[in-house]
Amino acid sequence: MQPKTVNILYWVFTILFAGLMIFSSAGGIGPNAETKQMLHDGMGYPVYFIKFISFAKIAGSLAILIPGLNKTVKEWAYAGLFFDLTGAVFSIISISPSFDPQMLGMLLFIVSGILSYYFWKKRTV
């Protein structure tokens, strides 16, 4: 694959992944009533954790978007975002009595993150 193609694919998937993560954290900054109902009442997360995880997702998303940022910082940002996604999937599975087709939406987050990381690694080799 040509370096230009790798670079374009990296930016497409990175912007998509970061955008999804920032969008998913927007309701937790406040947190608003809908977010509290879903994450606090539904899943049992403490309200302070909702705010913390929202800021952490924004920081991680910004870290993967900054070109030339220290490689170790980017690795930790990707790791943190994947830990968040893993925790979200586990939480949904834990509270759902049966398979919920809405969980398939999480694949968009996970696949875009994996592809962003894959093409980032291809760029840095």
N, C-alpha and C positions, 0 to 999 in steps of 0.2 A: 504494500500500500504506500502511496506517495506521501511524503511528509506534509504536503499541503492538505491532502484529504484527511489525514490523521488530525491535523490542527483544526480543521473545520468541524469534524465530528466531535472532537474534544469540546469545543466551545458550544456546539449545539446541545450536547448532553449535559454539560456542566451548567449552562444557563437554565435549561429545563429543570434539572435536579435542584439547583439552588433556588429557583423560583418556586418550585413546589414546596420546598422546605420552609421558605420564608412565608409563603401564603398560608401554610398549615400552622405557623406559629403566630400569625397576626392576632387571632382571637384570644390568645393566652397572655398577651402583654398586659392587658387590663386587669384581670381577664373578664371577658363579657359574660352575660348570663347564660348564653347558649353553651359556651365552653365550660363554664362551671357545672352546668347540668350534665353534660356529657362526661367530662373527665373527673369531676369531684363526686357528683351524685351517682353517676353510672359506674365509674371504674374505681372510685374510692381514693383517687389521688388527692393529697392535701393541696389547698389553694396555692400555698407558697411554692410548691413544686411545679405547678402549671406555669407560673410566671418565670421561674428559673429555667425550665426546659425550653420555654419559648425564646428567651434571650440567648441561651446556649445554641439553639438551632440557627438563629440569625447570625451569631458570631461565627459558627462553623461554616455557614453558607457564604458569608463574606470572605472567610479565609480561603475557600476553594476558588473563589472568583478573582482573587488578587494575583495577577501575573508576577512571577519571579519571587513569590513569597517562599521563605525557607521551607525546604522539602519536608523536614520533620514536622513542622507546624501543619502543613497540608495533610500529611499522613494522619496526624491526630484529629484533624478536622473531619476527614473522611471516616475515621474510626468512630468518632463521637456521633456523627450523623447515622452511621449504620447501627450503632448501639441503640440510638433513639428509635429507628425503624424496627429493629428486632424487638425492643420492649413494647412498641405499639402493637405489633402483630401478636406477641405473646399475651398482652392485656386483652385484646379483642377476643382471642381464642379462649382465654380463661373465663370471660364473662358470658360468652355466647353459648347457649344450650345446644345449638346445632350450627352447621356451616352457614355463614352469612355471605351471599354472593357479593355484597358490597366490599368484602375483604379483597376481592380481586382488584379493586382500585389501588390497593397498596402495591400491586405489581408495577404500576407506572413509576412510583417512587423508587422502588427497589431496582428495577431494571435500568432506569435512567441513572441512578447512582452507580451501579456496577459499570455501566458503559462509560460514564464520566471518569471513573477511576481507571478503568482499562486504558482509555485513550490518553489519560494523563501520564500513566506509566510508559506507554509507547512513545510519548513525546519526550520524556526525560531520559530515555535510554540512549 
